[in-house]
């Protein structure tokens, strides 16, 4: 899809305006985000993504619109799995609830900037080397297998190299100082835990991008669609964090569903590479409608099975408690 520079500029301006609106309305006065407030914002951001996709359909092409929606759903789904890690990080750093939204906002802005670099590099590689599809596809299949193998392991946050480097190089206070990222104490400048947790969120999301970026390139190779699908997914992620809350723990089969989706996209990438080298017949390639249908169906089955299991487990626990 050929995208003029002014379309890029208008899109980036629109995304910046949405973030500014969120910043002014939600973060103007630090407070604990309620479920009702989060639900309204999640609905708002999903509606924005849908309107954008409709715009792509009208001014671009049905083919590209389906690619955008498929990529957006995939990125948003992968982001839900990442919410658990965000919750663990927030708990580990004991972030005050009234400041959690700001932490997510700045952390995800950093992640979006870094993902933009990833996308630019990935698009350049794909444009030059068809065999990159084999690498991306193989990596996604390996990631899918790894997700299934470790699905029963308990998640525990361990500070990554970036966070450890920040603590080593800069002095960090033990306590929070409202929403400040740094403070001056006895004439010496200190970072606060607020700064460190923002770095932790941003760097954690960057690690998540290692599998999500190849995944969306398996759906569309258009840099504009890849970036916008990522942007809308990340922008809605903050409010989804407050909306889902403990519900994430109930999605017990989510990692399995996402593993199936990543494996499917990995297979699609490999088939696409074979097709580019004319090693498979035309009918062997997976089209966009098939991808969208498979991903939506997998997510629906995963969610239904997860909630059904959680309901059975709660009923069994209640019955056991009544026996006691």
TAUR-V942955 format. One record per residue. OMEGA is omega as a letter, one per 40 degrees, with the letter a starting at -180 (NA if undefined). BURIAL is + if it has 24 or more other C-alpha atoms within 12 Angstrom, else -. Layout:
# TAUR-V942955
omega=OMEGA burial=BURIAL
omega=OMEGA burial=BURIAL
This chain:
# TAUR-V942955
omega=i burial=-
omega=a burial=-
omega=i burial=-
omega=a burial=-
omega=a burial=-
omega=i burial=-
omega=i burial=-
omega=a burial=-
omega=a burial=-
omega=i burial=-
omega=i burial=+
omega=i burial=-
omega=i burial=-
omega=i burial=-
omega=i burial=+
omega=i burial=-
omega=i burial=-
omega=i burial=+
omega=i burial=+
omega=i burial=-
omega=i burial=-
omega=a burial=+
omega=a burial=-
omega=a burial=-
omega=a burial=-
omega=a burial=+
omega=i burial=+
omega=i burial=-
omega=a burial=-
omega=i burial=-
omega=i burial=-
omega=a burial=-
omega=a burial=+
omega=i burial=-
omega=a burial=-
omega=i burial=-
omega=i burial=-
omega=a burial=+
omega=i burial=-
omega=a burial=-
omega=i burial=+
omega=i burial=+
omega=i burial=-
omega=a burial=-
omega=i burial=+
omega=i burial=+
omega=i burial=-
omega=i burial=+
omega=i burial=+
omega=i burial=+
omega=i burial=-
omega=i burial=+
omega=i burial=+
omega=i burial=-
omega=i burial=-
omega=i burial=+
omega=a burial=-
omega=a burial=-
omega=i burial=-
omega=a burial=-
omega=i burial=-
omega=a burial=-
omega=a burial=+
omega=i burial=+
omega=i burial=+
omega=i burial=+
omega=i burial=+
omega=a burial=+
omega=i burial=+
omega=i burial=+
omega=a burial=+
omega=i burial=+
omega=i burial=+
omega=a burial=+
omega=i burial=+
omega=a burial=+
omega=i burial=+
omega=i burial=+
omega=i burial=+
omega=i burial=+
omega=a burial=+
omega=a burial=+
omega=a burial=+
omega=i burial=+
omega=i burial=+
omega=i burial=+
omega=i burial=+
omega=i burial=+
omega=i burial=+
omega=a burial=+
omega=a burial=-
omega=a burial=-
omega=i burial=+
omega=a burial=-
omega=i burial=+
omega=a burial=+
omega=a burial=-
omega=a burial=-
omega=a burial=+
omega=a burial=+
omega=i burial=+
omega=i burial=+
omega=a burial=+
omega=a burial=+
omega=a burial=+
omega=i burial=+
omega=a burial=+
omega=i burial=+
omega=i burial=+
omega=a burial=+
omega=i burial=+
omega=i burial=+
omega=a burial=+
omega=i burial=+
omega=i burial=+
omega=i burial=+
omega=i burial=-
omega=a burial=+
omega=i burial=+
omega=i burial=-
omega=i burial=-
omega=i burial=+
omega=i burial=+
omega=i burial=-
omega=a burial=-
omega=a burial=+
omega=a burial=-
omega=a burial=-
omega=i burial=-
omega=a burial=+
omega=i burial=-
omega=i burial=+
omega=i burial=+
omega=a burial=+
omega=i burial=+
omega=a burial=+
omega=i burial=+
omega=a burial=+
omega=a burial=+
omega=i burial=+
omega=i burial=+
omega=i burial=-
omega=i burial=+
omega=i burial=+
omega=i burial=+
omega=i burial=-
omega=i burial=+
omega=a burial=+
omega=a burial=-
omega=a burial=-
omega=a burial=-
omega=a burial=-
omega=a burial=-
omega=a burial=-
omega=i burial=-
omega=a burial=-
omega=i burial=-
omega=a burial=-
omega=a burial=-
omega=a burial=-
omega=a burial=-
omega=a burial=-
omega=i burial=+
omega=i burial=-
omega=i burial=-
omega=a burial=+
omega=a burial=+
omega=a burial=-
omega=a burial=-
omega=i burial=-
omega=a burial=-
omega=i burial=+
omega=i burial=-
omega=a burial=-
omega=i burial=-
omega=i burial=+
omega=a burial=-
omega=a burial=-
omega=a burial=+
omega=i burial=-
omega=i burial=+
omega=i burial=+
omega=i burial=+
omega=a burial=-
omega=a burial=-
omega=i burial=-
omega=a burial=-
omega=a burial=-
omega=i burial=-
omega=i burial=+
omega=i burial=+
omega=i burial=+
omega=i burial=+
omega=i burial=+
omega=a burial=+
omega=a burial=+
omega=i burial=+
omega=i burial=+
omega=a burial=+
omega=i burial=+
omega=a burial=+
omega=a burial=+
omega=i burial=+
omega=i burial=+
omega=i burial=+
omega=i burial=+
omega=i burial=-
omega=a burial=+
omega=a burial=+
omega=i burial=+
omega=a burial=+
omega=i burial=+
omega=i burial=+
omega=a burial=+
omega=a burial=+
omega=i burial=+
omega=i burial=+
omega=i burial=+
omega=i burial=+
omega=i burial=+
omega=i burial=+
omega=a burial=+
omega=a burial=+
omega=a burial=+
omega=i burial=+
omega=a burial=+
omega=a burial=+
omega=i burial=+
omega=i burial=+
omega=a burial=+
omega=a burial=+
omega=i burial=+
omega=a burial=+
omega=a burial=+
omega=i burial=+
omega=a burial=+
omega=a burial=+
omega=a burial=+
omega=i burial=+
omega=i burial=+
omega=a burial=+
omega=a burial=+
omega=a burial=+
omega=i burial=+
omega=a burial=+
omega=a burial=-
omega=i burial=+
omega=a burial=+
omega=a burial=+
omega=i burial=+
omega=a burial=+
omega=a burial=+
omega=a burial=+
omega=a burial=+
omega=i burial=+
omega=i burial=+
omega=i burial=+
omega=i burial=+
omega=i burial=+
omega=a burial=+
omega=i burial=+
omega=i burial=+
omega=i burial=+
omega=a burial=+
omega=i burial=+
omega=i burial=+
omega=i burial=+
omega=i burial=+
omega=a burial=+
omega=i burial=+
omega=i burial=+
omega=i burial=+
omega=i burial=+
omega=a burial=+
omega=i burial=-
omega=i burial=-
omega=i burial=-
omega=a burial=-
omega=i burial=-
omega=i burial=-
omega=a burial=-
omega=a burial=-
omega=a burial=-
omega=a burial=-
omega=a burial=+
omega=a burial=+
omega=a burial=+
omega=i burial=+
omega=i burial=-
omega=i burial=-
omega=a burial=+
omega=a burial=+
omega=a burial=-
omega=a burial=+
omega=i burial=+
omega=i burial=+
omega=i burial=-
omega=i burial=+
omega=i burial=+
omega=i burial=-
omega=i burial=-
omega=a burial=+
omega=a burial=+
omega=a burial=-
omega=a burial=-
omega=a burial=+
omega=i burial=-
omega=i burial=-
omega=i burial=-
omega=i burial=-
omega=i burial=-
omega=a burial=-
omega=i burial=-
omega=i burial=-
omega=i burial=-
omega=i burial=-
omega=i burial=-
omega=i burial=-
omega=i burial=-
omega=i burial=-
omega=i burial=-
omega=i burial=-
omega=a burial=-
omega=NA burial=-
